[in-house]
Amino acid sequence: MKLTLNIWRQENANKKGRFETYQLDDVSEHMSFLEMLDVLNEQLISEKKEPVAFEHDCREGICGTCSLVIDGHPHGPNAGTTTCQLHMRHFSDGDTITIEPFRAKAFPVVKDLVTNRDAFDRIIQAGGFISVNTGQAQDGNAIPVEKDQASSAFDAAACIGCGACVAACPNASAMLFVGAKVSHLALLPQGEVEADRRVHNMVKQMDSEGFGYCSNITACEAECPKEISVEHIARMNREYLSSALGGRVED
């Protein structure tokens, strides 16, 4: 198939960006979206032009680095799909595809389609962990966990921290990400000891990074490639209220 690509090009965060248009012929429907960009870059290199910078790593929908806005949708138009899992068979011959980086003040552009998402790492460092005394590893079944709690914790832990929720939200809120990270530890007995301190520190760090506030539009849930539920935002709010009041608030 033949495609027209409108791609955002930007030298760095301090330079003004612009869209550039490229024509790509003979695109196989079996290619992944990132493989299509690889072919484009090979073409640009052969023409002695600067290739398009974009992030990728595992290409298996696990790491969350393949963060692109494709035709206005973070990770593209397919629900529950990361950019690297999106295949060209979902596009048609002659299509024009617009490709942009995730846009948020807290995610400054590094180059072209690459953004700096270190803000998420700093939020995790603020409290997204469990402190334990080192020693021999405890048996995995030593602490019983109810099935419903374990399933909800696992669903929250499926968040890959890609930032699609931020890119989808008109307020650039990170509450779905933070809610998922707070929730998956809050639901487990191992996370209860530090629960109050964790949610307080993570929300404080989220606010200091410049993310916006949640206004319950739920675009984050709709665009999340792992389909994380906004119920985790509600749980985070309850956890934060518990922290503020100095006592636990039950779900």
C-alpha positions as CSV (number, residue, x, y, z in Angstrom):
1,M,0.0,0.0,0.0
2,K,1.0,3.7,-0.4
3,L,0.8,6.0,2.5
4,T,1.2,9.7,3.2
5,L,2.8,10.4,6.6
6,N,2.5,13.7,8.4
7,I,5.2,13.4,11.1
8,W,6.1,15.9,13.8
9,R,9.8,17.0,13.6
10,Q,11.4,18.9,16.4
11,E,15.1,19.2,17.0
12,N,14.8,19.6,20.8
13,A,12.6,21.0,23.5
14,N,13.8,24.5,22.9
15,K,13.3,24.6,19.1
16,K,10.0,25.1,17.3
17,G,8.6,22.0,15.8
18,R,6.6,21.4,12.5
19,F,4.9,18.7,10.6
20,E,6.8,17.2,7.6
21,T,5.1,15.1,5.0
22,Y,6.6,11.9,3.6
23,Q,5.4,9.5,0.9
24,L,6.0,5.8,1.5
25,D,5.3,3.1,-1.1
26,D,5.1,-0.7,-1.0
27,V,4.1,-0.9,2.7
28,S,3.1,-4.4,3.6
29,E,-0.1,-5.0,5.6
30,H,1.9,-7.5,7.7
31,M,4.3,-4.8,9.0
32,S,3.9,-3.5,12.5
33,F,3.6,0.3,12.8
34,L,7.1,0.6,14.1
35,E,8.4,-1.6,11.2
36,M,6.8,0.9,8.8
37,L,8.7,3.7,10.5
38,D,11.9,1.6,10.2
39,V,11.3,1.5,6.5
40,L,10.7,5.2,6.3
41,N,14.0,5.8,8.2
42,E,15.9,3.5,5.8
43,Q,14.5,5.6,2.9
44,L,15.5,8.9,4.6
45,I,19.0,7.6,5.3
46,S,19.4,6.5,1.7
47,E,18.4,10.0,0.7
48,K,21.0,11.5,3.1
49,K,18.2,13.0,5.3
50,E,17.8,12.9,9.0
51,P,15.8,9.9,10.2
52,V,12.8,10.3,12.4
53,A,13.6,9.7,16.1
54,F,11.0,7.6,17.9
55,E,11.2,5.3,21.0
56,H,10.9,1.6,21.1
57,D,12.3,-1.3,23.0
58,C,10.6,-4.6,23.5
59,R,8.1,-4.3,20.7
60,E,5.9,-6.7,22.5
61,G,3.5,-4.3,24.3
62,I,5.2,-4.7,27.6
63,C,7.7,-1.8,28.2
64,G,5.5,1.2,27.3
65,T,8.2,3.1,25.4
66,C,6.5,3.1,22.0
67,S,4.4,6.2,22.9
68,L,3.1,7.9,19.8
69,V,-0.1,9.8,19.0
70,I,-1.5,8.3,15.8
71,D,-4.4,10.2,14.1
72,G,-5.2,11.8,17.4
73,H,-5.2,8.7,19.5
74,P,-2.4,7.7,21.9
75,H,-1.0,4.4,20.6
76,G,-3.3,4.6,17.6
77,P,-7.0,3.9,16.9
78,N,-7.2,0.3,18.2
79,A,-8.4,-0.2,21.7
80,G,-6.2,-2.1,24.1
81,T,-3.2,-1.9,21.8
82,T,0.2,-0.4,22.1
83,T,1.9,1.3,19.1
84,C,4.3,-1.6,18.6
85,Q,1.3,-4.0,18.4
86,L,-0.5,-2.0,15.8
87,H,-0.3,-3.5,12.4
88,M,-0.6,-1.8,9.0
89,R,-3.5,-4.1,8.0
90,H,-5.7,-1.7,10.0
91,F,-4.9,1.1,7.5
92,S,-5.9,1.4,3.8
93,D,-4.0,2.1,0.6
94,G,-3.8,5.9,0.1
95,D,-4.4,6.8,3.8
96,T,-2.8,9.9,5.3
97,I,-1.5,9.2,8.8
98,T,-0.6,11.9,11.3
99,I,2.0,11.0,13.9
100,E,2.9,13.1,16.9
101,P,4.6,12.8,20.3
102,F,2.7,12.6,23.5
103,R,1.9,16.3,24.4
104,A,2.1,17.4,28.0
105,K,4.1,20.0,29.9
106,A,5.5,17.2,32.1
107,F,6.6,15.3,29.0
108,P,9.0,17.7,27.2
109,V,10.0,16.7,23.7
110,V,13.6,15.4,23.4
111,K,13.6,15.1,19.6
112,D,10.9,14.5,17.0
113,L,8.6,11.8,18.5
114,V,10.7,11.2,21.6
115,T,9.5,12.7,24.9
116,N,11.1,12.7,28.4
117,R,8.9,10.8,30.8
118,D,11.2,10.8,33.8
119,A,8.4,12.4,35.7
120,F,6.8,9.0,36.0
121,D,10.0,7.5,37.4
122,R,10.2,10.2,40.0
123,I,6.6,9.5,41.1
124,I,7.5,5.8,41.5
125,Q,10.7,6.7,43.4
126,A,8.5,8.8,45.8
127,G,6.5,5.8,47.0
128,G,5.7,3.1,44.4
129,F,7.5,0.4,46.3
130,I,7.4,-1.8,49.4
131,S,10.2,-1.7,52.0
132,V,11.2,-5.0,53.6
133,N,13.9,-6.4,55.8
134,T,16.4,-8.2,53.6
135,G,17.0,-11.9,54.3
136,Q,15.8,-15.2,53.0
137,A,12.9,-14.8,50.6
138,Q,9.5,-15.5,52.1
139,D,7.5,-18.3,50.6
140,G,5.1,-17.0,48.0
141,N,2.0,-18.5,49.8
142,A,3.0,-17.4,53.3
143,I,0.6,-14.5,53.3
144,P,-2.9,-15.4,52.0
145,V,-4.6,-12.9,49.7
146,E,-8.3,-13.1,48.8
147,K,-8.9,-13.9,45.1
148,D,-10.8,-10.7,44.4
149,Q,-8.1,-8.5,45.9
150,A,-5.4,-10.4,44.1
151,S,-7.2,-10.1,40.8
152,S,-7.8,-6.3,41.3
153,A,-4.1,-5.8,42.3
154,F,-3.0,-7.7,39.2
155,D,-5.3,-5.6,37.0
156,A,-3.7,-2.4,38.4
157,A,-0.2,-3.8,38.1
158,A,-0.7,-4.3,34.4
159,C,-0.1,-0.6,33.9
160,I,3.1,-0.2,31.8
161,G,3.6,3.4,32.6
162,C,3.5,4.5,29.0
163,G,1.8,7.9,29.6
164,A,-1.1,7.4,27.2
165,C,-3.5,8.5,30.0
166,V,-1.6,11.8,30.2
167,A,-1.7,12.3,26.5
168,A,-5.4,11.5,26.3
169,C,-6.5,13.8,29.1
170,P,-7.3,17.4,28.2
171,N,-5.8,18.4,31.5
172,A,-2.7,16.2,31.1
173,S,-3.6,14.4,34.3
174,A,-1.5,11.5,35.5
175,M,-4.1,10.2,38.0
176,L,-4.8,6.9,36.2
177,F,-1.1,6.0,36.3
178,V,-0.7,7.1,39.9
179,G,-4.0,5.5,40.8
180,A,-2.9,2.2,39.3
181,K,0.5,2.2,41.1
182,V,-1.1,3.1,44.4
183,S,-3.9,0.7,44.0
184,H,-2.0,-2.4,43.2
185,L,0.1,-2.1,46.4
186,A,-2.8,-0.9,48.5
187,L,-4.8,-4.0,47.7
188,L,-2.1,-6.3,49.0
189,P,-1.3,-6.9,52.7
190,Q,2.4,-6.3,52.0
191,G,1.6,-2.8,51.0
192,E,-0.5,-1.8,54.0
193,V,2.4,-0.8,56.3
194,E,3.4,2.1,54.1
195,A,0.1,2.8,52.6
196,D,-0.5,6.3,54.1
197,R,3.0,7.5,53.4
198,R,3.0,6.0,49.9
199,V,-0.1,7.8,48.6
200,H,0.8,11.1,50.2
201,N,4.3,11.1,48.7
202,M,3.2,9.9,45.2
203,V,0.4,12.5,44.9
204,K,2.7,15.2,46.2
205,Q,5.3,14.3,43.6
206,M,2.7,14.1,40.8
207,D,1.5,17.6,41.6
208,S,5.1,19.0,41.7
209,E,5.8,17.5,38.2
210,G,3.1,19.8,36.8
211,F,0.4,17.2,35.8
212,G,-3.1,18.5,35.6
213,Y,-6.1,17.5,37.7
214,C,-8.7,14.8,36.9
215,S,-12.0,16.1,35.7
216,N,-13.7,12.6,35.2
217,I,-13.7,12.7,31.4
218,T,-12.3,9.1,31.4
219,A,-10.5,9.5,28.1
220,C,-7.5,8.0,30.0
221,E,-9.4,4.7,30.4
222,A,-10.6,4.7,26.8
223,E,-7.1,5.2,25.4
224,C,-5.1,3.0,27.9
225,P,-3.4,0.2,26.0
226,K,-3.8,-2.1,29.1
227,E,-7.4,-0.9,29.7
228,I,-6.7,0.2,33.3
229,S,-10.0,1.1,35.0
230,V,-10.7,4.6,36.4
231,E,-11.9,2.8,39.6
232,H,-8.2,2.9,40.6
233,I,-8.4,6.7,40.6
234,A,-11.3,6.4,43.1
235,R,-9.3,4.0,45.2
236,M,-6.3,6.4,45.2
237,N,-8.6,9.2,46.3
238,R,-9.9,7.1,49.2
239,E,-6.3,6.2,50.1
240,Y,-5.3,9.8,50.1
241,L,-8.3,10.7,52.3
242,S,-7.2,8.0,54.7
243,S,-3.7,9.5,54.7
244,A,-5.0,13.0,55.4
245,L,-7.3,11.9,58.2
246,G,-4.8,9.6,59.7
247,G,-6.9,6.4,59.5
248,R,-7.9,3.8,57.0
249,V,-11.0,4.3,54.8
250,E,-12.4,1.0,53.6
251,D,-13.4,0.4,50.0
